[in-house]
Amino acid sequence: MTSLRSLMLAFLAAFSTATVLTGFATFNASHAAMTRLVDTRIGLTADAILSGVAPGDTRAILARVERFARDRNTGDIGFELEDAQGRRLGGNIVLARRIAPGYSTVTSRDRIAGLTSGRAELRDAGGGVHLITMIETEPVDGYAFVRARNYVAGFGGILLIVLAGTATFALIVRRRINEVHATAEAIIDGDIRHRVPVAAHGGAFAEQARAFNRMLDRVAGLMDSIRHVSNEVAHDLRTPLGRLRGRLALAVEAQELAAMRGEVEQAIEHCDDLLATFSAILRIAEIEGGNRRTGFASLDLAALVQEVADTMGEVAGDTGHRLIVEANAASVPMVGDRALLAQALLNLVENALAYTPPGSSVTIRLACTATGVSIDVSDDGPGIASSERALALRRFGRLDRSRHRPGHGLGLPLVQAIAQLHGGSLTLSDAAPGLTATIVLAQ
């Protein structure tokens, strides 16, 4: 795997190369542009000398050169007239070598008095005569140093800024990686409560740290749940197992077949309770593992709520309760597992009917919100004290007053697992009087 340092060095190398090449190309382009401007001036000057002069008229050309040099501020312009053999015929400069036709560069090696560098053009003036026009470029070349210095300063500054920015970014990323690594090592060593520091000023790294910490909170919650389950399984299953053993002992000691049959039937009922408990545990584990997402499909939650209410209406009537349905929408489309959502709603209604006296009312409310949909199952019974609600949501978390009732204490944890599978949650609150169980689902 490529290291962070390798990536940073590769980026800096690529950026530095691109910056140097860009500066070099920009300098050459500006130099070429200035050269073209000088050559254009040479061409215009030569045109002015030869305009209206008969081809090969040496005397007229030299007169034009003399007048041009006298009448204008042309100290940087020089002329030389040559014959076909390259012999000098006149002019205000003397060249030590022959100039090639067209434009060329002259330097101090050409031994022109007072000239360091320049551009020259050799043009056919007719009759075997050639006009050489030269312009000094020393001021332009001197400015080239200034331009080169500016380019070095400008592009060098950009390069330094990028180097500093990249180094700072690398330090920040490395620090964040070290924080995550330190947290992982601490958790491996057994400190499950250790968390990644979250920057107070926010930003992408802070969001990443929060997401990582939420994941760790979830893992810690599952581990706590496992610890609680172990304790509660040992506590809650000890009683039914003891009863089962007692029934089997009585069956062994029974003298009559009818008495033995009764004890065996009771033992079978205890076995059924144990199987139901383990089945509920397995269903919760399956749901929390996300395996039931394959059963997700489009459904109408409002129709499902009404269907559950119709199913439980007769049960409520038999127990002397009133079941009321309230919905602020005729149709609530969503994607989910219809069977699991129905199971969750049935559990909440069954709990409300089981733990409230006859004559109580149970209300199912379906409401759409800006972020999703909520289902409330409220009753006007004794409710649950706020200090005991967390226990009620825990696996095998049965309250003291309910331990004499049939059940295994997994109903609400199963509802909670179903809600979380659908991206929601289960909360218990005071209905004043009574209890409200609220399932919030994401749409």
ABEGO torsion letter per residue (X at the ends): XBBAAAAAAAAAAAAAAAAAAAAAAAAAAAAAAAAAAAAAAAAAAAAAAABGBBBGBAAAAAAAAAAAAAABBAAABBBBBBBAAGBBAEEABBBABBBBBEBBBBBAAAGBBGBABBBBBBBBAEGGBBBBBBBBAAAAAAAAAAAAAAAAAAAAAAAAAAAAAAAAAAAAAAAAAAAAAAAAAAAAAGBAABBBBBBAAEEAAAAAAAAAAAAAAAAAAAAAAAAAAAAAAAAAAAAAAAAAAAAAAAAAABABAAAAAAAAAAAAAAAAAAAAAAAAAAAAAAAAAGAAAAABBBBBAAAAAAAAAAAAAAAAAAAGBBBBBBBABABBBBBBBAAAAAAAAAAAAAAAAAABBBGBBBBBBBBBBAAEBBBBBBBABAEBBAAAAAAAABBGBBBAAAAABBEAGAAAAAAAAAAAAAGBBBBBBBAOBEBBBBBBBBX
